[in-house]
Structure formats: C-alpha cells, structure tokens
Amino acid sequence: MSVHAEARKVTTHTLQEMKRAGEPITMLTAYDYSLAKLVDAGGVDVILVGDSASNVMAGQVTTVPITLDHMIYHAQCVQRAVDRALIVVDLPFGSYQGNSKQALDSSIRIMKEAEAHAVKLEGGSEVVESIRRILTAGIPVMGHLGLTPQSIYKFGTYTVRAKEDEEAEKLLADARLLEEAGCFALVLEKIPRELAARVAQELSIPVIGIGAGPDVDGQVLVLHDMLGITMDFSPRFLRRYLNLADSIEGAITAYCADVRSKDFPNEEESYSS
C-alpha cells in the first residue's frame, strides 16, 4: 500500500516519507470550494492556493496585484472543501519581502483566518530572514526558486531561468539555504531538468517541479491550465488533460438556444399544481 493511501490526512511529514519512499507527490492549485472539493476527491496530495488566482480568477496580467485579503478569502473557500490534501497558501507580493515581521504577521493571518496548513513564498537568500521569522511561530514554509512570477518586472520575461552557470550556482546555494533555514519543501519553476534533478538529489526535503522536468519529487500545475479552462497560456511544460473551454462554451450556447426557442424548461422540468 502506498504511503499516501495509508494516511487519512496529508501532512508535511507525509511528504517527507513520500520522498524517502520514492513516491511522486501530486500538487495542483485551487481557489474555490467546488473545484477544491473535486481536486481533493481526485487524490491530489497538496493543494496550492496560488497567487495565480490573480490571473485565472481575477483576470490580472501578473500575480503582483493580488492582496493578502484576497488570498485569505480564496484559502477559506478551499479549506471548507478539503478533507485529505495538505493546503499551502501563497504569500502575495508585498506581504513578506524585506520585512520579516510583516512576513510573520501575514502568515499568522493565513493560518488563523483561513486555517491553512502552510505558506509558500518566492526567493532565496533575499527572503531567508522572513522564512526564519515565520518558522519561529511553528508555521511550515514551502520555498519557491527558479522563475518567480512575483519578480516579473525585475526579469522582464517568463523565460527559462538558471541556464547560465552563475544563476544555476546561486539557485543551488539558495536551495541549500532554504533547506537549512527549515523549509519543508521546495518548488522549482521553469529551470533546466538537469539542474532540477541535482537539487532534488542534494536536498533531503521534497522538491516539486513545474517546468523542471521529471527527475524531481513531485509535480504541480495550475488547475485551470491543465483542465483547459484558460487557453491563452501554453508553455512547453503544460499538459492539458481536458478542453473545458470548448465544452463549457458549447453548453452555454445550447442553454441560450433552448431558452430562446422555449424548449427549456419543458413539461417534465416544470411543476404542476
């Protein structure tokens, strides 16, 4: 029997056991009650309430505009739906950078108001003081290196990160630093698979990839992307398991046609006195 099949509730300890057992970790985003319930029932180990809600839920171009209050709202919706998965919530831009007290305050709000299980934040040595401060309160922290979307205005592009030796070495050093600081897991986004494999091999904590190849400890995708609800984002690493955009639009078109032709509701769909 698999490690996660035995566990009623996934915890940070469960993920450590899965890494040691060589069992891949599954992770998807969710932002609302209805879809989170389906994601949890589908057997996903970790649900990330991602700041990607800024894009797929609010229609923003980047993740920068979303606020801490927004993230707490989405996390509350997800928490009500989930029985098994570990719930990790992104700390949004501006809620932790350069101010470790603010980072702790933001994390405490997420844990108390949303009853989440952990927080995630982007960056390495630049944010390690915030990570250590959050951990003093007993709040689990997941790190995030490689392409860090909150820093898009610094990088100016969503291209693959750490292809050059200097950046690759910094990423390796940051990964070791985050593990030493006490992070329970690490996300690597859009980096060469060889580098991701090296990080996963060197670190004792789980390493979860998105666009980081198959040689890590788990994978994460944005739910709306892999279900084909959002179709204007097609990076190389994305596998679409459905094309819900066409199915949903077709269903709505059919509904409108049925109402306009007075085919809906019919006799069986109406009540009599």
C-alpha positions in Angstrom: 0.0 0.0 0.0 1.3 3.5 -0.9 2.3 6.0 1.8 -0.5 8.4 1.0 -3.1 5.7 0.7 -2.4 4.8 4.4 -2.6 8.4 5.6 -6.1 9.9 6.2 -4.6 13.4 6.1 -1.6 14.5 4.2 0.9 16.4 6.4 4.4 17.8 5.9 5.7 14.6 7.5 3.8 12.6 4.9 5.6 14.4 2.1 9.0 13.7 3.7 8.0 10.0 3.9 6.9 10.0 0.2 10.3 11.5 -0.8 12.2 8.8 1.1 10.0 6.1 -0.4 10.5 7.5 -3.9 6.7 8.1 -4.3 5.9 11.1 -6.5 4.0 13.9 -4.9 1.0 15.4 -6.7 0.1 19.1 -6.4 -2.5 21.3 -8.1 -3.9 24.7 -7.5 -7.4 25.5 -6.3 -9.1 28.8 -5.4 -12.8 27.9 -4.7 -14.9 25.4 -2.8 -16.4 23.5 -5.7 -13.2 22.8 -7.6 -11.2 22.2 -4.4 -13.6 19.5 -3.4 -13.1 17.7 -6.8 -9.3 18.1 -6.6 -9.2 16.7 -3.1 -11.5 13.8 -4.0 -9.3 13.1 -7.0 -6.4 12.2 -4.7 -4.1 15.2 -5.0 -1.6 15.3 -2.1 -1.1 19.1 -2.0 -3.5 21.9 -2.9 -1.8 25.2 -3.5 -4.0 28.2 -3.1 -1.7 30.1 -5.5 -1.4 33.7 -6.2 -2.1 32.6 -9.8 -5.6 33.4 -8.7 -4.7 36.9 -9.7 -4.5 35.6 -13.3 -7.2 32.9 -13.6 -9.7 34.2 -11.2 -9.3 38.0 -11.4 -8.0 38.4 -14.9 -4.9 40.3 -14.0 -1.8 40.1 -16.3 0.6 39.3 -13.4 0.4 37.9 -9.9 1.5 41.2 -8.4 -1.9 42.9 -7.8 -3.5 40.2 -5.6 -3.7 41.1 -1.9 -3.4 39.2 1.3 -7.1 39.7 1.9 -7.8 38.1 -1.5 -5.6 35.2 -0.7 -7.2 34.6 2.6 -10.7 34.6 1.0 -9.6 32.0 -1.6 -7.9 29.9 1.1 -11.1 30.0 3.3 -13.1 28.7 0.3 -10.6 25.8 -0.3 -10.3 24.9 3.3 -14.0 24.3 3.6 -13.9 21.7 0.8 -10.8 19.7 1.7 -10.6 16.5 3.8 -7.3 15.0 2.9 -4.9 17.2 1.0 -2.3 19.5 2.6 -3.3 23.1 1.9 -0.5 25.5 1.1 -1.2 29.2 0.6 1.0 31.7 -1.4 2.1 34.8 0.5 1.3 37.5 -2.1 3.7 40.2 -3.4 4.3 42.9 -0.8 3.3 40.8 2.2 6.7 39.4 3.2 9.6 41.0 1.1 12.1 43.0 3.1 10.2 42.9 6.4 10.3 39.7 8.5 7.8 41.0 11.0 5.3 41.7 8.2 6.0 38.2 6.8 5.2 36.6 10.2 2.1 38.8 10.6 0.9 37.8 7.1 1.5 34.1 7.7 -0.3 34.2 11.1 -3.4 35.8 9.4 -3.4 33.0 6.8 -3.1 30.3 9.4 -5.7 31.7 11.8 -8.3 33.2 9.3 -8.1 30.5 6.6 -7.0 27.5 8.7 -4.4 26.6 6.1 -1.6 24.2 6.8 1.5 26.0 5.4 2.6 29.1 3.4 4.7 29.4 0.3 6.9 32.3 -0.7 9.3 33.1 -3.5 13.0 33.8 -3.3 16.2 32.6 -1.7 18.8 34.5 0.3 16.7 37.7 -0.1 13.8 36.3 1.9 15.6 33.8 4.3 15.2 36.2 7.2 11.4 36.2 6.7 11.4 32.4 6.4 13.2 32.0 9.7 10.9 34.5 11.4 7.8 32.7 10.1 9.2 29.4 11.3 9.6 30.7 14.9 5.8 30.6 15.1 5.7 27.0 14.1 4.2 27.8 10.6 5.5 25.4 7.9 7.1 27.2 4.9 7.4 25.9 1.3 10.1 27.7 -0.8 10.0 28.7 -4.5 13.0 29.2 -6.7 13.7 29.5 -10.4 11.1 31.5 -12.3 9.5 33.6 -9.6 6.4 35.3 -11.1 6.2 38.0 -8.5 9.5 39.3 -9.8 8.4 39.5 -13.4 9.1 43.2 -13.6 12.7 42.5 -12.5 13.3 39.7 -15.0 11.1 41.3 -17.7 10.3 37.8 -19.2 8.9 34.4 -18.3 11.7 32.6 -20.0 13.6 29.6 -18.5 15.7 30.6 -15.5 19.2 29.4 -14.4 20.5 28.3 -17.8 23.8 30.2 -17.2 26.3 28.8 -14.7 26.3 31.8 -12.4 22.5 31.8 -11.9 22.5 28.0 -11.6 25.0 28.1 -8.8 23.0 30.8 -7.0 19.9 28.6 -7.3 21.8 25.6 -5.8 23.1 27.8 -3.0 19.6 29.2 -2.3 18.1 25.7 -2.3 20.5 24.5 0.3 19.9 27.7 2.3 16.2 27.2 2.3 16.5 23.7 3.5 18.9 24.7 6.2 16.5 27.5 7.2 13.8 24.9 7.8 11.6 24.9 4.7 9.7 21.6 4.5 9.6 21.5 0.7 10.7 23.5 -2.4 9.0 24.4 -5.7 11.3 24.8 -8.7 9.7 26.6 -11.7 10.9 26.6 -15.3 14.5 25.6 -14.9 16.7 23.0 -16.9 15.8 19.5 -15.9 19.4 18.6 -15.1 19.7 21.4 -12.6 16.3 20.4 -11.0 17.5 16.8 -10.8 20.7 17.9 -9.0 18.7 20.0 -6.5 16.3 17.1 -5.8 19.2 14.7 -5.3 21.1 17.0 -3.0 18.2 18.1 -0.8 16.5 15.9 1.8 13.3 17.9 1.6 10.8 17.2 -1.3 11.4 19.2 -4.5 8.3 19.8 -6.6 8.6 21.0 -10.2 6.7 23.0 -12.7 8.5 23.0 -15.9 11.5 21.5 -14.2 11.5 18.0 -15.8 10.6 14.5 -14.4 13.6 14.0 -12.1 12.2 15.7 -9.0 10.0 14.5 -6.2 6.6 15.8 -7.5 4.8 18.0 -10.0 2.5 21.0 -9.7 0.3 22.6 -12.4 -2.3 25.4 -12.3 -5.7 23.7 -12.3 -7.4 26.0 -14.8 -4.5 25.4 -17.3 -4.5 21.6 -17.1 -8.3 21.4 -17.3 -8.3 23.6 -20.4 -10.4 26.4 -18.9 -7.8 29.0 -19.6 -6.5 28.6 -23.1 -4.3 31.7 -23.6 -1.4 30.2 -21.7 0.5 27.3 -23.4 4.0 26.8 -22.1 6.0 23.8 -23.1 5.6 22.2 -19.7 1.8 22.3 -19.7 -0.2 19.1 -20.4 -3.9 19.8 -20.9 -6.0 16.9 -19.7 -9.3 18.4 -20.9 -10.5 21.1 -23.1 -13.2 22.5 -20.8 -13.3 25.9 -22.5 -14.9 24.5 -25.6 -17.2 22.2 -23.6 -18.4 24.9 -21.3 -18.9 27.4 -24.1 -20.9 24.8 -26.1 -23.1 24.0 -23.1 -23.8 27.7 -22.5 -24.6 28.2 -26.2 -27.0 25.3 -26.1 -28.7 26.6 -23.0 -29.2 30.0 -24.6 -30.7 28.4 -27.7 -33.1 26.3 -25.6 -34.3 29.2 -23.6 -34.8 31.4 -26.7 -36.7 28.7 -28.5 -38.8 28.0 -25.4 -37.6 24.4 -25.4 -36.4 24.9 -21.8 -38.0 24.3 -19.4 -40.2 21.5 -20.9 -43.1 19.7 -19.4 -41.0 17.4 -17.3 -38.9 20.3 -16.0 -42.0 22.2 -14.8 -44.2 21.8 -11.7 -48.0 21.4 -11.8 -50.5 22.4 -9.1 
